[in-house]
C-alpha cells in the first residue's frame, strides 16, 4: 500500500521527494504503514508525511548503516570517495532549482 500526500510545492523532478526510509539500500514504507508529519517551520503547515518506523526497523536501519559505513571505508580508496562526492555535487547542481525551495 503506497502512502501518498500532496506536496505543496511543485518540483521540477518529483522523484527527488521520497518519504520512505532507506534501509540496507532499499526504500521502504514502515511495516505498520504509519507516518508522521514533517512541518514547514516558518508557517507550521504540514509539508509531507514520512514513514514512521517501529523500533525493530529503526534498529535494522542503524545496523545496516554501520555495516555499510565500515564496508564502504574498507573497500574504497580516497580517490573513489572523492569521485562519489563529486558526483553528489554534480547531482545537487543539476537539481539546484528543487534544492532551493
N, C-alpha and C positions, 0 to 999 in steps of 0.2 A: 504494500500500500504506500503510495507516494504522499509525502507531506508537502502541501503546496500553500502558498500565500502570495498575495500580490505585493511585489516590491514597489515602493512609492517612487522610485527613481528609474528612469529608462536607461539601461546600459546599452552601449554600442555592441558589446559582446556579452549577452546574457549568460553564457556558460561560465563567466568569471564568478558568478554568485552561486555558491553551493553550500547549503546549510546542513549537509550531512557531516558526520565525523569521519576522519581518516584514521582507520585502524589497520595497521600492518599492510599499508599500501592499498587498502580497499575503502572506498567511500561507502559509508553505511548509515542507515537510519537507526535510531535506537530500537532495540528489540521490542520494547514496550510501546513504541510509536509515540512516546511523549515528546513534547517540545517545550522550549522556554523562549520568552520574548527577548529580543535584542532591541534596546531603546536608542533613539537618537537623543543624545544628551541635551542638546540646546532646546528641544521642544517637548521631550518626553514621549513623543509618538513612537509606536512600535514600527521598527524597520522591517523585521522579519522574524520568523520562528526558526530556532535551531534545534537539532537533535539533543535530547536530554537523556544522556546515558545513565544506566544503573551502575552501581559500584563495580560490578564484575567487568562490564565493558570498559569502564574507565581504567581499571587496573590492567586490562588487556592492552589498551592503548599505551599506557605508561611503559609496560614491559616491552612491547613491540618497538616503541621509540628508543628505549635504552639499548636493546639489541641492535637495532638498525644503526644507531649512532656509533656503537662500538665497531660494528662490521664496516660501516662507511669509512671511518677514520683508519681502520686497519688495512682496508683494501684499496684505498685511493691515495694518489700522490698529491702533493701540494699543487702541481700543475693541473691535475684532474679537478680538484676542488676549485681552483681559480677559473677554469673553463665553465664549471657549473654556475659559479657566481656571476660570471659574465653573461651566461645565457639567461639567468634570472633577471639581471639588469636589463638585457635586451627585451625581455617579455614585459617588464614594467614600462619601458619606454614605448613599446608598441601599443600598450593599453593605458597610456598616461591619462587620456580623457576619462576613462572609467575609474581610475585611481584617484582623481581629484574631486570627488563628489563633495 
